[in-house]
């Protein structure tokens, strides 16, 4: 199976124009994102990219920023993955998905960086993996370890319910382009 992929910028909470850059082939899971996985033993960089700061794996910075995004960058700081643990970010759909507020109150690690050696590498992507514990077994496992619960409002047929009004009626996977377009409108694609 060949899937299109996207790179999404998750704004770092409390920072101006600073982003965790994640890569996914499943845009339909972004509304259910509750964490970002980072490998504690990899090197990461904070890169200046056209007046923004992108956090990505050092080994993938050139191929992602110069190659895929076709932008120039300079390294502001190099850091080990374990230094990113607990970093909070703002979910791209935070204002549209009202369930996030309650999830964060009950589970403080929601929308933070968590560690995962087994599911994060530098073979492709950005070295940061978005985690939707309600959408897959690996994400569920890492979420469970971090007291981040599964969250998913799809019907058995993969249709978004009215619990997330702006996506109501869309179908998981089939309507990936519509979710990608919502991210584009917010300026959160690389």
N, C-alpha and C positions, 0 to 999 in steps of 0.2 A: 504494500500500500504506500502510495506517495501522497504526502500531505503538505500543503503550504505552511510556512512557519512565519511567526511574527516575533519581533522584539518589542517588549512593552517597558515603558519607564514608570516605575513606581516611585512617587515622590517621597523622599526621606522626611519624616515628621520633624518640624522645627527648623528645617534648612531651606534656604532660598535656592531654587533651581538645582537641587541635588537629587539624584535618582539612582535607585537600584535598577539595573537593566536585566530583565528576565527574557528567556526565549521559550516559546511554546509552539507546538503543532496542534494544540487543542484550545483555540480561543473560547469555545463554549464553556470551558472550565474557569475562566478568569472571574466571572461573577461569584464563584464559590471559593475563590482564593482566600486562605486564612494565614498563610505564612510564606516565607522565602527560605529555601534551603541553601546553605553554603557549606563547602568542604573546609573543615578547620585546618587542614594541612596544606591547602593551596595558597598561593600568593595572589592577592587582589590589588587593584589600583583604583585610586580616585583620579579620574582623568578629566582635564579641562577640555570640553568639546563645545566650541562655539558658545561661550558664556554659560554653559551648563556644566555640572560635575556629574559624570557617570561612574558608577561603581561596577566593575567587571573583573573577571579573572585576568591576571597579568598575561597569561599565555594566550588569551583570546582577544586581547585589546586591539592589536593591529588588524587582525582579520575582520573583527566586528566593526570597529570604528572607521578605519581606512577603507577596508574592502566592501563590506555590506552597506554601511551607512554613508560611505563615500565622504567622510569628514576628516579633518585634521584634528590632532589632539596632542596634549602634553601631559605628562604624568605629574600630578601634584603630590601624591603620596603613595607609597607601597606599604601594604599591610598584610598580615597573615589572616586567613579566614576566621580564626577563632576570635579575632578582635571585633568582628562584625556581629557576634551573637548578641541578641537582645535589641539591636537597632530597630526602631519603629518606623513604619512607613504609612502613608495614606493610601488606602485602596482606591483605584481609579473610579469606582462607582460608590464610594462611601456615602455621598449625599443621596443616592438613589436607592440603596439597599439598606433599609432601616434596621434589619436584623443584626447588622454589624455592631451597633452600639451595645445591645444586650450581650452578644457573644463576647465582646471585649471586657465588659464588666464581670462576667462570670469566669472568663478564661484570659487572664492578663497577657499571655503570650500571643494572642490573636494579633495578626498584622505586625509580627516582628520577625527578625532573622533567627533561624534555628540551625543547628548543626546536623549534617548528614554526610558522612564519608562514603557510604555505600551508594547513594543515588546522585552524587554530584561529581562530575569530572570535567576535563577540558577537551574531550573528543569533539565537541560541537557546542554551539550556543554561546552563552555568556559566562558560564561558571556559576550562575545563580539560577536556581530552579524554583519556579513557583509551585506552591503546595496547596492542593485542594483536597483535604481529607475525605470529603464526601464523594469524590470522583474516581478513586483508584486505590488499589491495595498498598502500594508503596507510600503514597501520600497519607493514607490512613495510618499506616504503621508509624511514620515519623510524627504525625499529629498526635497519636495516642501517647507516644513517649514524652511529648511536650505538653500534655493536657490541653490539646487543641482538638475540639470535637469535629466530627463530620458535619458538613453543612451542605445541603442540596435540596432544592425545591422542585426538581423535575418530576413529572408524572412517570409512570411505568413505561410510557411510550417516548420518553425523552423530551416532553414538551414543557417549556417554562410556564409555571402557573402564575396567577395574578399576585402571588406573594411578592414578586419582583415586577411591578407594573410596567416598567419601560421595556421589559423583555417578554411580557405575557404573550403566549401563542407561538413564540419562536421554537424551533426544534433544535436540540443539541446536535452538533456536527453539521447538519444540513444548513443551518443559518449562521455558520462561523463568520461569513463575510459581513453580516449585519452587526455582529458584536465587534468585529475588527473596525468597522466604520464608526461605531460609537467611540472607540478608543482614539481613532484618528481625529474625530471632532474635538476631543479633549486635548489634542496635541501630545499624546502619550505614546506614539509609535516612533521608533528611531528612524 
